[in-house]
Amino acid sequence: MAKYKSTPFYEIEGNGVRVKFDFFGEYETNKADEIAALNALCPTWVVCIDPTGAIEPKPEEPAKPARKSSAK
C-alpha cells in the first residue's frame, strides 16, 4: 500500500483514474494505475510519504569517466 500527501480535497481525474485526497490531504492505494498516476505528479503536486508498494523510480545512470587530456 502506497501513501501520498497533498493539499486537502485535491482531486485527480483522467486516464480512467479518479483520486480524491481526504480532509488531511492524505490518500492510500494499492492499485497500480493509481500509483502510476500519483508518481507522475511527484514531487510537484503530490508527495509520496510511504512508498510501500509504489513503483520504483528509474535508477540513475552511472557517471561517465572523465575525459583524459592528450599530451602534446
N, C-alpha and C positions, 0 to 999 in steps of 0.2 A: 504494500500500500504506500503510495506516494502522497506527501502532504505539501500543500502550497499556501502561500500567503500573498494577499494583495489588498487593495482598498475594500472596505465593507461593501457588499452587494455588487461588486464588479461582476460583469456578465460577459461571457464569450459565446458567440453563436456563429457557426459556419462549418462547412465541410462535414455536415452530419453530426457535429459535436455541439452540445449545449451545456455550458458550465456556469453556475452561479455561486459566487462566494457568499458565505454567511455573514451574520452581523459582526463577527470578529475579523472578517476578511480572510477566513481560512477555508480550504477545500481539500478533501481527501478522496482519492480514487485508486482503483486498481485496474481500470480499463486502459488498454494500450493506446487506443485512439485519443482518449482524453489526455493521457500523459504526454503523447507526442505533441498535441496542440499546445499544452501548457509549457512544455520545454521550449517550444519555438518562441514563446513570449518571455522567457527568462533571459537576462535579469532585468530587462527594461520595464515590463509591466507586472511581472509575477516573480516571486522568489520561492525557490524550492527549499523548504525547511526540513524535510525528511525524505531523502531520495530513495528510500527502500522501495524497490520495485520500479523505480524510474529508469528510463532508457539511459544507458551510459553515454557520456559525451565522447566525441571523437578524440583519440589520443593525439597528442601533439607530435608533429614531425620532428625527427632528430635534427639537431643543428648541423649545418654543413661545415666541413672542415675549412679552416682559414686558408686563404689563397697564399701560396708561397711566392715571395718576390724572386725575380730572376736576377742572377748575378751578372753584371756586365763588366 
